[in-house]
């Protein structure tokens, strides 16, 4: 028996040049026809290997490839052996919302991390629906609209410092001295305001005018890794999560800790030594860290120190890039369409009589044109460039009359949904804030399909914080400066590595 196995093994080795191509052909046939998705159109190579889409997104990272794929192939596009892209907005409810919302795919597991050799997930990456629900409920009171609105004084301080630095360094200066890299400086602002909101202390990006501790550089690497490797998730187990790297992390030879985590740990440790602050009404007072710690007594088994630090890092990780991308895109489109810039400036000037005046978060939410512009930039330039992948339950699911086999990955991309002409009009690919001022009923109908923050219980937990930062920044910036593009005739470009980052949108500033 042993000799027969040895002979067979020897024959296989000596004939590997025949067996390997045969196995590849058999696998390709199975991948193409064995998953129940062969009827759906899409690139042929994508149907037999995920490496096709990895190469595709690498090649077209300056564009949004899913838009072109749906334009060519229709509402359902097969973009992997087991992946369907769907463009019809009606599927959002079936896939992402309600008690039967589908679980996230392995794409998100790439964002998991190890601490001393033990694997952990954040609220964004966990595929455990029950654990996510517990985290969401426990942290929920911190992120309600009313709770976030009471944080506006923390934003004011960072915003005023940011505007002061722009005045001193760039305003009214000629030539290269007056050129502002909008995306870079908005990212500095986003990091610092998140530090102020979380710990009452800025990271120091705005004052230094640079990348503190290479945090932005490291974040760019992590986002790019997650975006590209997420398309072939098993590669992660050969690269960052292979047993050798995990062991090296466990024994302390490798430290892959995101740089903002020590910052969070320092503040949490110092505050654990004193009584948590409470307002007169008994509600949590102070910054976000204070408020999270004040909830530990209600959910001690969930809101551990580790999970609070994890949430702080997650907010900085996810919020800094998305907020800066949104602000940059907003001002680019305003300045590219001077009539919309003038309309918004007139509204802001009425609300803010002098440059030193400030709007509260609540007041900013009442300005019609400002909020129309905000909804329009969320629609036209959603910060996330990837589709939100979910896994069809084992029993399968009927979606728009199509039976999708269990285990299939389905994905909807906000960039695609937000260009649906039936919902947003024939000019859905164009910047036009006025579409949100056509009446409350029409606006509400369109809002149902805004997907920039995701949908359902897995939607962005920090959405109200993003709104706070943006609505506090935009009016003050416009009341303080006259703005113009460095080159009004030059079109911008973008790069998509998880976040669709604007490029080539430098501006010039004049004090008003």
N, C-alpha and C positions, 0 to 999 in steps of 0.2 A: 504493500500500500504506500509506504513512505517513498520507495523507489519510483513508483508510478507518478506520485506528486512531483518528485524531483525532476523526472523526465519531462512532465508537462510544463513545469516552471522554466526549465532550461529551454524548451521549445519556444515558449512565449517570449523569453528574452531574446532569443536568436531571431525571432520573426517579428520583433516589435515594429519594424518598418512597415509591416503589413497590418498588424493589429491596431496600432494607434490611429491610422487614417480610418480604419473600419469603425472603431469606437467613436471617432469624431463624427462620422457620417450617421451612425445610429443615433447618437445624442442629438444631432441637428434635426433628424427626422422627428424624434420624440419632442424636442423643444418646439418645433414648428407645428406639429399636428397633435401632440399628445396632451395639451393643456386645455383644449376646448376653445381656443381663441383664434383658430385658423381662419375663421370667417371675417375677422376684422382687418381692415386695410392698415398699411403702415410700411415702413422700409423693410425689405426682405431680411436683411442681415440683423435688424433689431429683433426679429421673431426667433432667432436661433442663439443669440448671445447678448448679454447685458453689456459686453465690452463695446458694442456698437454705440449705445447711447452715451457711455462714458466718453468715447472719442468724439461723439457729436457735440456734447455740451462743452468739451474742451475746445473744440474747433470754433464753436459759435458762442463763446462766453461773452462777447460784446453785443450779442443780440439775444432775443428771447425765442429760442428755437421752437417752443411749443405753439406759438402763434402761427408760424409758417406751417407746421405739421398739420394743425387743424384746418388751415386754409386749403391745404392740398388734399387731405384725406377725409375730412368731415368731423362729425361730433365724437365718434369713437375711433381712436387711433391706437393700434398695437405698437408699443414702443419698447417691448422687451418680451422675452419668452413668456412671462407671466404678468405683464403690466399693460393696463389699458388707461390711456389718457382720455378724459371726457370733458367736453367744452360746454355742454348744456347746463345753464345755471340751475335748472329745476332739480338736478341731482344732489345739490348741496344738502337739502333737508334729509334725503334718504341716506346719505353717506356719513354726514358729520353731526347730525342733530338728533336729540331724543334719546330714549333709553336703549335703542338699538344701534346707536352710533358705532361705527366700525373702529377697530383698534388700529393704532399706527403700525406702519411697516418697519422692517429692519433698517430702512433708511435712517430712522431717528436713532437707532442703537449706536450708530457711529459716534454720536455725541456723548455716550456714556463714558465714564472715567473711572480710574482706579485710585484708591487711597490705601496705601500700605498693602497693596495686593488684592484688596477687596473691591469688587465692581459696584458702582453706584450709578443711579439715574437721577436726572433733575426733573422738575415738573414738566419741562418741555419734551424731554426725550423718553420718559418712562412709557412702556407699552402696557403696563399694568393699570387697567381702567379703574379698578377698585382703589388702588393706592393713590392714583391721581385724584380721584374724587375726594378722598380723605384729606389730601394736601390742599386741594382747592377750597374745600369747606373750612378748613382750619385757618388758612391764610386770608380767606375771603373778606372779613371785616376791614382789613387794611387797605383793600383795593376798591372799595365802593366809591361811587362818585362823590358822595358827601365827605368821606374820609380823605380822599385825595384833594378835594377843594380846600380843605383846611391846611394843606401843605404849601399854599401858594407863596407864603413869605420866604420859604427856603429857595424857591425858584427866583424870586425877586432879587435876592442878593447876588446870585451867580449871574443872572441876566444883566444886572447893572454893571458888574465888573467886566463882563464880556463886552458890553457896549462901550464902556470906558476905554478898554484896550483897543478896540477898533478905532475909536476917535484918536487916540494918541499915536497909534502905529500907522494908520492908513488914510484916515479922512483928509481930503483936500491935498494930498501929496501927489506930486507929478511922477510920471514914468513908472518904473518898476516898483518904486517905493510905495505907490498907492494901489498896487495890485493885490486883491484879496482872493486867495484860494478858498472859495466858499465852502466846499465840501470838507476841507481839512479843518477850518475854524469852527464849523458847526459840530464837527466831531469832538473837538476840544471842549466846546460848550456842553455837549451831551454827556461826556464823561464827568465833567465837573459838577453839573447840576444833579446827576445821579448820585455822586458822592455826597453832595449837600443834602439831598433828599433822604438818602439811606443813613448816613452817619453824622450829618451836620458838619461835614468837613469835605472840602473840595480835594480832588486828586492833585490839582496844580497845573493842569494842561493850559488853561487860558493865561494865567500869569506868566508862565515860562515860555508860552508860545511853541511848545514842542511835545514830543511823545514821552511822557513820564514813564520811566522804567521799561521802555519798549512795549508797553501794553498794547498799543494799536498795532504794532508790527506782529506781535504774537497772536492777537485776535484775528488779524487778516489771514495768518497761516492756518489757524484753527477753523475758521469759516470756510476757507478754500478746501481744506482737507475734508471736512464734513460734506461739503457740496459735491465734490467729485467722487470721493470714495463711497458716498452714500448710494451712488448708482450701481455699485458692485459691492454690497456690504461685506461679503465674506473676505474681501481683501483686507479689511480692517483687522481681521484675526491673524493675518500674515504680517501686518505692519505694526500699528500702534498697540494692538491688544494680543500680540503673540506671547506665548508663555515666558519667553526669555525677558522681554521688556517688562512684563508684569512682575516677574521675580526680581528684576533689578530695582523696580519701584518699591517692592516690598522690603528689600534689604537696605534701601536708602541710597543706592548708587545712581538712580535716576529720579529726578523730581520734575513732574509735568504739571505741577500746580499752576493754575491760572493766576497771574500776578495780583489780581485784586482780592484774592482769597485771604492772604495774610493781613491785608488792610481791614477786611471784614472781621477776621478773628481778633485782631487787636482791639477793635471797638467793642465787640461782643464781650470779650474777657473783662475789659475795664468796667463795663456797665453791669456785669454780673455781681460786682462787688458793692453795688449800691442799690437802693430801693428804686424800682421802676416808677417813672413819673406818671401821675394820673391827673387829669383835669378835674375841675370842681364837680363836673357831672359824673365823674367816675369813668370817663372814657379815656382810652390811651392818648397821651399827649406826646409832643416831641416829634422826632423824625421817624422814618419808617422802621429803623432797627428798634427803637424804643417801643413802637406799637406792636411789632412782631413778638418781642420778648414779653410784653404784657399779656399776650394770649397763651403763653406757655402753660399757665395754670389750668386753662380749660382743656388743652389737648397735649398733656405732657408726653404721651407716647408717640405723638406725631410731630409736634413742633420742638424737636430736640435742637440743641445748639448746632449740631451738624446740619440739619435741614434749614435752619435760619441762615447760616453762612452760605449754604447752597443756593438759597433763594436770592440772597444779596448778589452773589456772583452771577446768577442767571439774569437778573435784571440789568446788570451792567453789560454782560455779554450780549444779550439780545437787544437791549434798548439803545445802546450808544450808536451803533451803525444804522439802525432803522430810523431813528429820529434825525440823524444828520442827513441821511439820504432823502428823507421826506422834506426837510427844510430846504435843502439845496435844490431839489426838483421844483418845489413851490416857487422859489424866487427866480429860478431860471425861466419857468413858463410865464410868470408875471412880467418879467423884463423882456421876454420875447414877444409878448402881446401887450404893448404899452397902454392900450385902452383899458385892459383889466387892471393893470398896475395903478393907473390914475383913478379908476373907480374905487379900488380898495383904499388907496391913499386918502381919497376924499372922505370915505366912511370913517377911517381911523382918525383923521384930523378933527372931525366933528365930535368923536368920542373922547379924544385927548386934546384939550385946548392948547396945551404947551408940551414941548419935548420932555419936560420933567414930570408930566402927568403919567399915571399908570392905571391900567385896567385890571380889575380883579378877574380871576378865572370865570366867575359867574357872569360878570359884565361882558367879557369877551364872547361868551356863548350866545349872547343876544344880538350880536352884529351879523345881519343877514349875509352880506357879501363876503365877509371874512370866513364865515362857516361854509358858504357855497364854495369858496376857493379851497378850503380844507377838504371838503368831501370830493371835490374834483381832482385834487392831487392824490388823494387816497385811491381814487378810481383809476386815474391815468397812469400813476406811477406807484403801485403798491411796492413797499420796500422789499418784501420777500420775492425772490425770483424763482423759487422752486415750487413744484406742485406738492400739495399736501397729501401724501400717500396714505392709503388705508387698505386693510385686508378684508376681503369679503368673508363672512362667516362660513364655517364648514358646510352648512346646508345650502349655500348659494344664495343669490339675491336677484330678484327681478328689478332691473333699473331701466326705466323708460321703455318697457316692453321687451328688453333683452334679458335673458337669463344668463347671469354671470356666475361661472362655477366657483365653488368655495375655494378659498386660498388665493384667488386672483387678487393682485394689487390694483386698485383703482386710484386715479389721481386727478385732481382738479387744480388748475393754476389760476390765481387771481388775475394775472395779466390777460388771460384768455377770456375769462368770464366778464371782465370789466369792459371788453370791447364788443359785447353782444349788442348788435344794432336794434334788435327787437325791444330791448329793455332801455338802452341808453341813447338810441337815436342813430340815424345814418352817419352822423359825424362822431361816432363813439371813439374814433382814434385821435380826436382833436381836443385840445384844451379849450373848454368853454364852460366857465363856472355858472353862466346863466341857466344852464340846463337844470340846476338845482333850485331855481327861483320861478318855476312854471306852475306853482301851486303846491299846496301841502300834500294832496293825494298823490300827485306824480312823484314828488320828492320821496315820499314814504315808500312808494312802490320800488323806486330805484335803490333806496337804502337797503331793502330786503336782500339785495343781491351783492352788496358790497362785501368783499371777501378778504380784504387786506389784513384783518386781524384773525382770520380763520372764522370758524363758526362752532356753535354749541359749547359744550363743557371744555373742549380742548382748544377753544379760542384763546387769544392772548390775555393773560391775567393782568398784564400791566397796561392795557389799552388806555385807561383813564389817566395814567401818569404821562403817557405819550401826548394825549390831548392837552393836559395841563402845560407841559413844556412848550408845545408848539403855539398854543393860544396865548401864552404869556410872552413869548418871544416876538412873534410876527408884528403885532401892533407897535410895540416899543421900538423895534428896529426901523419900521417905516416912518414913525413919527420923528425919529432922531436924524435919519439920513435920507438924502436923495441918492438913489442907486442907479447904476447903469452897467450893462455888460461890458467887459473889457473889449470884446470884439462883437458887436451886435450882429454881424453878418455870419459869424462862425457858428456852425451847429455843434452841439455838445455830443459826447459819446458816453456810453455806459459800459460797465463790466459787471457780469453776473457771477458772483461766487457766494451763493446763499442770499446776500443782499445786493440789490441792483444799485450799484454805486455810480452816481453822476461824475463825469469828468469834463474838463474843458468848459467850466462855467465860472471863470474868474470874473470878479466885478470890481467896480470903483465906487467910492463913497464920497459924498459931500455933506457936510453938516448943514442942517436946516436951521 
